[in-house]
Amino acid sequence: MKLNILVTAGDGIGPEVTNEAVAVLREVASLGGHEFIFPERRIGGVAIVHDGSPLPAGTLAAALASDAVLLGAVGGNEFNSLAPEKRPEAGLLQLRAALGGFANLRPAFAFKELAVNSPLRPEIIDGADILFVRELLGGLYFGQPREWNRSTGEAWNTMRYTRDEVARVARVAFSLATKRRNKVTSVDKANVLEVSQLWRATVTEVAQEFPSVTLEHQYVDAMSMHLMNQPRNYDVVLTENLFGDILSDESAVITGSLGMLPSATIGGKVNLYEPVHGSAPDIAGKGLANPLGAILTGALILRHSAGLEAEAVVIETGVRKVLEQGFRTPDLARTNPQDFTVFTTTEMGKKVRETVKTMLVNA
Ligand code: NAD
């Protein structure tokens, strides 16, 4: 199969981790007889410096012409004094809006080898495997009216959804649940908010189209507690923009490091893939960045933009095998580095690549 994956590596550790993700994808392509190409374009701070804009027109055009976009991260301390609309992060927000993805997928998977890095007890998180499906284009972050009226000392935002906006993201969640453990937990605040009552009624209606999937509803306040007490109970968690932002970050503790988390935004013109972490200026250029979140993001490209599920699973299993063998980047070996082989970014990428190669050759 042919795939044009635009790489917008961005700033800080973005180029370091995307290099490793691309190298793994190249390995998968060459062994599977696939033709993947990886054109590169600038975004974020590096684009401000070279092109005078955080999202140059050429980057946007290339993104819209691609099959998938792989983003590293944007941002840097030297841009912090710029107005919000001129900062590196503005480029990413513009790109997300232009690509139009409305369903943000964030897997939170507990690698048992990393349990020691989580503040939760190993027996609580062992086996946890949650896929958050967060609505990304509606709700409180976009609803009108919104204002801070400084003269009256009032401010307001609006949590607004239409039935269609809820139904389309619910269909994504149910459809993904059919490929996993057939359970959707929809999270709202329907005991208080009318917008959540619409959310709950619509999700319940969409559930009729997916008879194999069990649907349960949870209030967001209770859910934030259940996720920490019994994360293994959840498969696909479907929720609106604000609640999803909060719950998916909370669940990052299950995985033990920010550097492990991949994400995908689907449903728009072109899917956008990015590790959850930022540009980490504190460790940029030092070979300390964990590339596993970016490499796992590559697996999501194979799953959601290429239909190569088996190959996606090979990458995910490859990452697990490398952890099982005791290889770590520094963020994964903070408490007990003496127990592991601690790798640089490129060494970790190479180890995953070799492991994936062995698995594919022997498949
Ligand atoms: P961050 O995610 O960059 O870093 C938070 C902490 O986690 C840091 O200590 C960092 O060293 C560590 N970390 C992050 N990724 C890591 C990895 N792969 N391996 C090892 N350690 C890792 O968040 P921040 O410090 O709040 O933000 C830094 C910059 O990144 C800011 O300019 C911010 O706006 C930007 N940012 C961008 C994105 C994005 O591009 N999607 C997301 C979040 C933050």
Boltz pocket constraint, residues with backbone or C-beta under 6 A from the ligand:
constraints:
  - pocket:
      binder: B
      contacts: [[A, 13], [A, 17], [A, 72], [A, 73], [A, 74], [A, 75], [A, 76], [A, 77], [A, 89], [A, 92], [A, 258], [A, 259], [A, 260], [A, 274], [A, 275], [A, 276], [A, 277], [A, 278], [A, 279], [A, 280], [A, 281], [A, 282], [A, 283], [A, 288], [A, 289], [A, 290], [A, 291], [A, 293], [A, 331]]
      max_distance: 6.0
